[in-house]
Amino acid sequence: MRNLERAKEHVSFEQIRGSLGSLLLLWSRIETAARAEVTSAHDGQLPKSAYGIAAVLKAWEATVSDAQNASPMRTLLATTLRNQLQYPLNIRNGVCHGLIGLSATMENQPATLAWELNEETRSITWQELQDIFAWLSKVPSAIGMFSNHSQKIIGSRLIDSFENRIWWRSEYGLELLGAK
């Protein structure tokens, strides 16, 4: 019912413009969190191969997977998070490199951001962005958890169990394949 109510609400030009800013700020937080973990794992230096958001995320995933205290669960979590970030990253890249329009709610048309890349036009509604924002806002803390927490602590969410897989799905929206 909540999504139906949100679909009917009026979204002003200022709100959709604010969503553009929110998108960029959230991605900045995500990149900063991943970059800090990669830099820390490489003696304070960011590898040349880790420039750009996609490259930083890939380097972060490799850092988690290659860490001395890596486990199959940590690797699965990092890979799943990076994979699930691809769609929002495509939106971010599209908006940053090919923004062609912002529109407020008008008659039966929802508020949208539109972009064009590689001769393909895409758009996303304000409501869809709000759902993505809710998830993206949790990503920086997940990056830190995968990078810094030990699975040896009693009750660690990095231990591979059915309960923890359910927890990662409910708290962070991570769809872990092959739930135990």
C-alpha positions as CSV (number, residue, x, y, z in Angstrom):
1,M,0.0,0.0,0.0
2,R,2.9,2.4,0.8
3,N,4.3,2.2,-2.8
4,L,0.8,2.8,-4.2
5,E,0.5,5.9,-2.0
6,R,3.9,7.1,-3.0
7,A,3.2,6.6,-6.7
8,K,0.3,9.1,-6.3
9,E,2.1,11.8,-4.4
10,H,3.2,15.0,-6.1
11,V,7.0,15.4,-6.5
12,S,8.2,18.9,-7.2
13,F,11.1,19.8,-9.5
14,E,13.1,20.7,-6.4
15,Q,12.5,17.3,-4.9
16,I,13.7,15.5,-8.0
17,R,16.7,17.8,-8.3
18,G,17.4,17.0,-4.6
19,S,17.3,13.3,-5.5
20,L,20.1,13.9,-8.0
21,G,22.2,15.4,-5.3
22,S,21.4,12.6,-2.9
23,L,22.4,10.0,-5.5
24,L,25.8,11.7,-5.9
25,L,26.4,12.0,-2.2
26,L,25.5,8.4,-1.5
27,W,27.9,7.2,-4.1
28,S,30.5,9.5,-2.7
29,R,30.1,7.8,0.7
30,I,30.2,4.3,-0.9
31,E,33.4,5.1,-2.9
32,T,35.0,6.7,0.2
33,A,34.3,3.7,2.4
34,A,35.6,1.2,-0.2
35,R,38.6,3.4,-1.1
36,A,39.6,3.6,2.6
37,E,39.5,-0.2,3.0
38,V,41.5,-0.7,-0.1
39,T,44.1,1.9,0.9
40,S,44.3,0.4,4.4
41,A,45.0,-3.0,2.9
42,H,47.7,-1.6,0.6
43,D,49.9,0.1,3.2
44,G,48.2,3.4,2.9
45,Q,48.4,3.6,-0.9
46,L,45.6,3.3,-3.4
47,P,46.7,1.0,-6.2
48,K,46.6,2.6,-9.7
49,S,44.2,0.0,-10.8
50,A,41.6,1.3,-8.2
51,Y,40.7,4.6,-9.8
52,G,37.0,5.2,-10.5
53,I,34.1,3.8,-8.6
54,A,33.8,0.5,-10.4
55,A,37.5,-0.1,-10.1
56,V,37.5,0.7,-6.4
57,L,34.6,-1.7,-5.7
58,K,36.4,-4.4,-7.6
59,A,39.6,-3.8,-5.7
60,W,37.6,-3.7,-2.4
61,E,36.0,-7.1,-3.2
62,A,39.5,-8.5,-4.0
63,T,40.9,-7.1,-0.8
64,V,38.1,-8.8,1.2
65,S,38.5,-12.1,-0.6
66,D,42.3,-12.1,-0.4
67,A,42.5,-11.0,3.3
68,Q,44.3,-13.2,5.7
69,N,41.1,-13.6,7.7
70,A,39.0,-14.2,4.6
71,S,36.3,-16.8,4.8
72,P,33.9,-18.2,2.2
73,M,31.1,-16.2,3.8
74,R,33.0,-12.9,3.7
75,T,33.9,-13.5,0.1
76,L,30.3,-14.3,-0.7
77,L,29.1,-11.2,1.1
78,A,31.6,-8.9,-0.8
79,T,30.8,-10.5,-4.2
80,T,27.0,-10.3,-3.6
81,L,27.2,-6.7,-2.5
82,R,29.4,-5.7,-5.5
83,N,27.0,-7.5,-7.9
84,Q,23.9,-5.9,-6.3
85,L,25.6,-2.4,-6.6
86,Q,25.8,-2.8,-10.4
87,Y,22.3,-1.6,-11.2
88,P,22.5,1.5,-9.0
89,L,26.0,2.1,-10.4
90,N,24.6,2.1,-13.9
91,I,22.1,4.7,-12.8
92,R,24.8,6.8,-11.2
93,N,27.0,6.6,-14.3
94,G,24.1,7.3,-16.6
95,V,23.1,10.4,-14.7
96,C,26.7,11.6,-14.3
97,H,27.7,11.1,-17.9
98,G,24.5,11.5,-19.9
99,L,21.8,13.4,-17.9
100,I,19.2,14.8,-20.3
101,G,16.4,15.7,-18.1
102,L,14.6,16.1,-14.7
103,S,10.9,16.3,-14.5
104,A,8.4,16.9,-11.7
105,T,5.2,15.0,-11.4
106,M,2.8,16.1,-14.1
107,E,-0.7,14.8,-14.5
108,N,-0.3,11.0,-14.6
109,Q,3.5,11.1,-15.3
110,P,5.8,10.4,-12.3
111,A,8.8,12.6,-11.5
112,T,11.9,11.2,-13.3
113,L,15.6,11.5,-14.0
114,A,16.5,10.7,-17.6
115,W,19.8,10.0,-19.2
116,E,21.2,8.9,-22.5
117,L,24.3,6.8,-23.0
118,N,25.5,4.9,-26.0
119,E,22.5,6.1,-27.9
120,E,20.1,4.5,-25.4
121,T,17.7,6.6,-23.3
122,R,16.8,5.5,-19.8
123,S,15.0,7.0,-16.9
124,I,14.1,6.3,-13.3
125,T,11.3,7.6,-11.2
126,W,11.6,9.5,-8.0
127,Q,9.9,6.6,-6.2
128,E,12.3,4.1,-7.5
129,L,15.2,6.3,-6.5
130,Q,13.8,6.5,-2.9
131,D,13.9,2.7,-2.7
132,I,17.4,2.6,-4.0
133,F,18.5,5.3,-1.6
134,A,17.2,3.3,1.4
135,W,19.4,0.5,0.4
136,L,22.5,2.5,-0.7
137,S,22.6,4.3,2.6
138,K,23.4,1.0,4.3
139,V,26.2,0.1,1.9
140,P,29.1,2.0,3.5
141,S,28.5,0.3,6.9
142,A,28.4,-3.1,5.2
143,I,31.7,-2.4,3.5
144,G,33.2,-1.7,6.9
145,M,31.7,-4.8,8.4
146,F,33.1,-7.2,5.7
147,S,36.5,-5.6,5.9
148,N,37.0,-5.2,9.6
149,H,35.0,-7.7,11.6
150,S,36.1,-11.1,12.7
151,Q,34.1,-14.2,12.2
152,K,35.7,-15.6,15.4
153,I,33.7,-13.4,17.6
154,I,30.7,-15.2,19.1
155,G,27.5,-14.1,17.4
156,S,29.5,-12.7,14.4
157,R,27.3,-12.1,11.3
158,L,30.3,-13.3,9.2
159,I,29.7,-16.9,10.3
160,D,27.9,-18.8,7.5
161,S,24.6,-19.9,9.0
162,F,21.0,-19.8,7.9
163,E,20.2,-17.2,10.5
164,N,23.0,-14.9,9.3
165,R,22.0,-15.3,5.7
166,I,18.5,-14.3,6.6
167,W,19.8,-11.4,8.7
168,W,22.0,-10.1,5.8
169,R,18.9,-10.2,3.5
170,S,16.6,-8.5,6.0
171,E,19.1,-5.8,7.2
172,Y,21.1,-5.2,4.1
173,G,19.0,-6.6,1.2
174,L,21.8,-9.0,0.2
175,E,20.4,-11.9,-1.7
176,L,22.9,-14.7,-0.8
177,L,22.6,-17.6,-3.2
178,G,22.3,-21.1,-1.8
179,A,20.9,-20.1,1.6
180,K,21.7,-22.8,4.1
